[in-house]
Amino acid sequence: MAGPAFRAAAVRVRVPATSANLGPGFDSLGLSLGLYDDVVVRVADSGLNIDIAGEGSETLPRDESHLLVRALRTAFDALGGQPRGLEIVCANRIPHGRGLGSSSAAIVAAVVAARAVTIGGDVKLDDAALLELATEIEGHPDNVAPCLLGGFTIAWMENGAGRAIRLDAADSIVPVVFVPGKPVLTEMARGLLPRSVPHVDAAANAGRAALLVEALTRRPELLLPATEDRLHQEYRAPAMPESAALVERLRADGVPAVISGAGPTVLALVEDGAADKVARLAGEGWAANRLALDVDGASVLPLGS
């Protein structure tokens, strides 16, 4: 049986940074942010050539071990077969190891690019299948869902498959990210979590996560109480004491602040008029960036744009 046919032209995929958890929505809620990686993929006659600029350009491998390549291989298998060769160009802007979804961005870029360069790829892998595949590679859907779909997402696992719905965050909300100089490994942050938590804390988080859906979409004035967490941030604090202290300081000032993903980046969700003032609150050692809310998610773009 013949394998798939591939387009001769390169495809360019743009993928957003994401923030998962958002406080109480542990492993389920995610937000797509206006900071992007661009990946260009072209099917070649032979070999594997990878060019990387920006984040990770000095540390990432240029061979089959690169996460993007591994995800491309998995996606091509799902599409029916591997191309003879690949040329890949990455322009990375999402910080690595900071809790802003850089690995999910690589995975989503790969599966979207593989589908786009495969003739008939959108028939073989629809959007739901794309989310399932990205979740399978990543292991959980909380970052890949907003990266793929854009906006504010609620993700869950059903019969072993990743599922998600997308909502629009309120226009007046401005994400401000405080990015520290040093990364924290997700594996280490996850390793600090206890196997069980008090029932009262689980109940509190369920209520706040439900409230957060309303606060993020329609009632931003409720974001401070809605972002309160008892399931993961306190347990992870020893791995990122400066981040925990910044969250505490911002929240004491009435700013809805949380650890982004597994950290150590701190995310504040503020009303438009207060964003610039909040960005100045971090102090030494932090790069504070006011970002847009991304609404598009992963996009296939013209090469020249």
C-alpha positions as CSV (number, residue, x, y, z in Angstrom):
1,M,0.0,0.0,0.0
2,A,1.4,3.4,-1.0
3,G,2.2,6.0,1.6
4,P,0.8,9.5,1.7
5,A,1.7,12.2,-0.9
6,F,3.3,15.4,0.3
7,R,3.1,19.0,-0.8
8,A,6.3,20.4,-2.5
9,A,5.9,23.8,-0.9
10,A,6.9,24.5,2.7
11,V,4.3,25.3,5.4
12,R,4.6,27.8,8.1
13,V,2.9,27.2,11.5
14,R,2.6,29.8,14.2
15,V,1.8,28.5,17.7
16,P,1.1,30.5,20.9
17,A,2.5,30.3,24.4
18,T,0.0,29.0,27.0
19,S,-0.6,29.1,30.7
20,A,-2.2,26.1,32.3
21,N,-3.9,25.7,35.7
22,L,-4.7,29.4,36.2
23,G,-4.7,28.8,39.9
24,P,-7.5,26.3,40.8
25,G,-8.0,24.7,37.4
26,F,-5.2,22.1,37.9
27,D,-4.5,20.1,34.8
28,S,-7.8,21.3,33.2
29,L,-7.9,25.1,32.5
30,G,-5.7,26.9,30.0
31,L,-5.2,30.2,28.4
32,S,-3.6,31.1,25.0
33,L,-1.2,34.0,25.1
34,G,0.0,36.4,22.4
35,L,3.6,35.2,22.3
36,Y,4.5,32.9,19.4
37,D,6.9,30.4,18.0
38,D,7.1,30.0,14.2
39,V,8.0,26.7,12.5
40,V,8.5,26.2,8.8
41,V,8.5,22.6,7.6
42,R,9.3,21.4,4.1
43,V,9.4,17.9,2.8
44,A,12.9,17.2,1.2
45,D,14.3,14.5,-0.9
46,S,16.4,13.1,1.9
47,G,17.9,13.7,5.4
48,L,17.0,15.9,8.3
49,N,18.0,19.6,8.5
50,I,17.0,21.7,11.5
51,D,17.7,25.5,11.9
52,I,16.8,27.1,15.2
53,A,16.9,30.8,16.1
54,G,15.9,32.4,19.4
55,E,15.0,30.5,22.5
56,G,16.9,27.2,22.8
57,S,19.1,27.9,19.8
58,E,22.3,27.1,21.8
59,T,20.9,24.1,23.7
60,L,18.3,22.2,21.6
61,P,19.4,19.2,19.5
62,R,19.4,19.3,15.8
63,D,18.6,15.6,15.3
64,E,15.8,13.0,15.7
65,S,15.8,13.6,19.5
66,H,14.4,17.1,19.1
67,L,10.8,17.1,20.6
68,L,9.5,18.8,17.4
69,V,11.0,16.0,15.2
70,R,9.7,13.3,17.5
71,A,6.2,14.8,17.3
72,L,6.4,15.2,13.5
73,R,7.4,11.5,13.2
74,T,4.4,10.5,15.4
75,A,2.1,12.6,13.4
76,F,3.4,11.3,10.0
77,D,2.9,7.8,11.3
78,A,-0.8,8.7,12.1
79,L,-1.1,10.1,8.6
80,G,0.1,7.0,6.9
81,G,3.9,7.2,6.5
82,Q,7.1,9.2,6.7
83,P,8.5,11.7,4.1
84,R,11.9,10.9,2.6
85,G,13.5,14.0,4.2
86,L,12.6,17.1,6.2
87,E,13.8,20.7,6.4
88,I,12.8,22.5,9.5
89,V,13.3,26.1,10.5
90,C,12.3,27.3,14.1
91,A,12.0,30.8,15.3
92,N,11.4,30.4,19.0
93,R,10.1,33.2,21.3
94,I,8.4,31.2,24.0
95,P,10.8,30.8,27.0
96,H,11.8,27.2,27.8
97,G,11.2,25.7,31.2
98,R,9.2,28.6,32.5
99,G,5.7,27.3,32.6
100,L,4.6,28.9,29.4
101,G,3.9,25.8,27.3
102,S,7.0,25.7,25.2
103,S,6.9,21.9,24.8
104,S,3.2,21.9,24.0
105,A,3.9,24.6,21.4
106,A,6.5,22.3,19.7
107,I,4.1,19.4,19.8
108,V,1.2,21.3,18.4
109,A,3.4,23.0,15.7
110,A,4.6,19.5,14.6
111,V,1.2,17.9,14.3
112,V,-0.4,20.9,12.6
113,A,2.6,21.1,10.2
114,A,2.6,17.4,9.4
115,R,-1.1,17.5,8.6
116,A,-0.6,20.7,6.4
117,V,2.2,19.2,4.3
118,T,0.3,15.9,3.8
119,I,-2.1,15.9,0.9
120,G,-5.5,15.1,2.3
121,G,-4.1,15.4,5.8
122,D,-7.2,17.3,7.1
123,V,-9.4,14.3,6.1
124,K,-7.1,11.8,7.9
125,L,-6.7,13.9,11.0
126,D,-9.6,16.3,11.8
127,D,-9.2,18.9,14.7
128,A,-10.5,16.5,17.3
129,A,-8.0,13.8,16.2
130,L,-5.3,16.5,16.2
131,L,-6.0,17.3,19.9
132,E,-6.1,13.6,20.8
133,L,-2.7,13.1,19.1
134,A,-1.1,16.2,20.7
135,T,-2.4,15.0,24.1
136,E,-1.0,11.5,23.6
137,I,2.4,13.0,22.8
138,E,2.4,15.5,25.7
139,G,0.7,13.3,28.2
140,H,-2.1,15.7,29.3
141,P,-4.3,18.2,27.4
142,D,-4.1,21.4,29.6
143,N,-1.5,23.2,27.5
144,V,-2.0,21.6,24.1
145,A,-5.7,22.5,24.1
146,P,-5.3,26.3,24.3
147,C,-2.3,26.1,22.0
148,L,-4.3,24.4,19.3
149,L,-7.7,26.1,19.8
150,G,-6.7,29.6,21.2
151,G,-8.7,31.4,23.8
152,F,-9.6,30.0,27.2
153,T,-10.0,26.2,27.2
154,I,-11.4,23.6,29.6
155,A,-9.7,20.2,28.9
156,W,-10.3,16.7,30.2
157,M,-9.5,13.1,29.5
158,E,-12.3,10.8,28.3
159,N,-11.7,7.1,27.7
160,G,-8.0,7.9,27.5
161,A,-8.4,10.6,24.9
162,G,-7.9,14.4,25.2
163,R,-11.0,16.5,24.9
164,A,-11.5,20.3,25.2
165,I,-13.9,23.1,24.7
166,R,-13.0,26.7,23.9
167,L,-14.4,29.8,25.4
168,D,-13.6,33.5,24.8
169,A,-12.0,35.3,27.7
170,A,-13.4,38.8,28.4
171,D,-11.8,41.4,26.2
172,S,-10.9,43.6,29.1
173,I,-8.5,41.1,30.7
174,V,-4.8,41.6,30.0
175,P,-2.3,38.8,30.9
176,V,0.9,40.1,32.4
177,V,3.7,37.5,32.7
178,F,6.6,37.8,35.1
179,V,9.4,35.5,33.8
180,P,12.4,34.8,36.0
181,G,15.9,34.1,34.7
182,K,16.1,30.5,35.7
183,P,13.9,27.6,34.7
184,V,12.2,24.9,36.8
185,L,11.8,21.4,35.4
186,T,8.2,20.4,35.2
187,E,9.1,16.9,36.4
188,M,10.6,18.4,39.6
189,A,7.6,20.6,40.2
190,R,5.2,17.7,39.7
191,G,7.3,15.5,42.0
192,L,6.5,17.9,44.9
193,L,2.8,17.3,44.8
194,P,1.3,15.0,47.4
195,R,-0.5,11.8,46.5
196,S,-3.6,13.0,48.3
197,V,-5.0,16.3,49.6
198,P,-7.5,17.2,52.3
199,H,-11.1,16.9,51.2
200,V,-11.8,20.5,52.2
201,D,-9.0,21.8,49.9
202,A,-10.4,19.7,47.0
203,A,-13.9,21.1,47.6
204,A,-12.6,24.7,47.8
205,N,-10.7,24.2,44.5
206,A,-13.7,22.8,42.7
207,G,-15.7,25.8,43.7
208,R,-13.0,28.3,42.7
209,A,-12.4,26.6,39.3
210,A,-16.1,26.8,38.5
211,L,-16.1,30.5,39.6
212,L,-13.0,31.1,37.4
213,V,-14.9,30.1,34.2
214,E,-17.4,32.9,35.0
215,A,-14.7,35.3,36.0
216,L,-12.6,34.8,32.9
217,T,-15.4,35.0,30.5
218,R,-18.0,37.5,31.9
219,R,-17.1,38.8,35.4
220,P,-13.4,39.8,35.6
221,E,-14.1,41.6,38.9
222,L,-14.2,38.2,40.4
223,L,-10.8,37.1,39.3
224,L,-9.1,37.5,42.6
225,P,-11.2,35.1,44.6
226,A,-11.6,32.9,41.5
227,T,-7.9,32.3,41.2
228,E,-7.3,31.1,44.7
229,D,-5.7,27.6,44.7
230,R,-5.1,25.0,47.4
231,L,-4.1,22.0,45.3
232,H,-0.6,22.7,43.9
233,Q,1.0,26.1,44.3
234,E,1.7,25.9,48.0
235,Y,3.3,22.4,47.6
236,R,5.5,23.6,44.7
237,A,6.7,26.7,46.5
238,P,9.9,25.2,47.8
239,A,11.1,24.7,44.2
240,M,10.3,28.4,43.3
241,P,10.3,30.5,46.5
242,E,10.7,33.8,44.6
243,S,7.7,33.0,42.4
244,A,5.6,32.0,45.4
245,A,6.6,35.2,47.2
246,L,5.7,37.3,44.1
247,V,2.3,35.7,43.9
248,E,1.6,36.3,47.5
249,R,2.8,40.0,47.2
250,L,0.6,40.6,44.1
251,R,-2.5,39.0,45.6
252,A,-2.0,41.0,48.8
253,D,-2.2,44.1,46.6
254,G,-5.5,42.8,45.1
255,V,-3.9,41.6,41.8
256,P,-5.2,38.1,40.6
257,A,-1.9,36.3,40.3
258,V,-1.0,32.6,39.9
259,I,1.9,30.3,39.1
260,S,1.8,29.7,35.3
261,G,1.7,26.0,34.7
262,A,4.4,24.3,36.7
263,G,6.2,27.6,37.1
264,P,8.3,29.5,37.7
265,T,6.6,32.2,35.6
266,V,4.0,34.2,37.5
267,L,0.8,35.2,35.6
268,A,-1.4,38.1,36.5
269,L,-4.8,38.6,35.0
270,V,-5.6,42.3,35.2
271,E,-8.0,44.8,33.8
272,D,-6.7,46.8,30.8
273,G,-6.1,50.0,32.6
274,A,-4.0,48.5,35.4
275,A,-1.7,46.3,33.3
276,D,1.2,48.7,32.9
277,K,1.2,49.6,36.7
278,V,1.1,45.9,37.6
279,A,4.0,45.1,35.2
280,R,6.2,47.5,37.3
281,L,5.6,45.6,40.6
282,A,7.9,42.7,40.0
283,G,11.3,44.2,41.0
284,E,14.7,42.8,40.3
285,G,15.3,39.5,38.5
286,W,12.0,39.4,36.6
287,A,11.1,40.2,33.0
288,A,7.6,41.6,33.0
289,N,5.7,41.4,29.8
290,R,2.2,42.6,29.0
291,L,0.7,40.2,26.5
292,A,-2.4,40.0,24.4
293,L,-5.0,37.2,24.7
294,D,-4.5,34.9,21.7
295,V,-7.8,34.0,20.1
296,D,-6.6,32.0,17.0
297,G,-4.5,29.2,18.5
298,A,-2.2,27.3,16.0
299,S,-2.3,28.8,12.6
300,V,-1.0,27.9,9.2
301,L,0.3,31.1,7.7
302,P,1.6,32.3,4.3
303,L,5.4,31.9,4.2
304,G,5.9,35.6,3.5
305,S,3.8,37.1,6.3
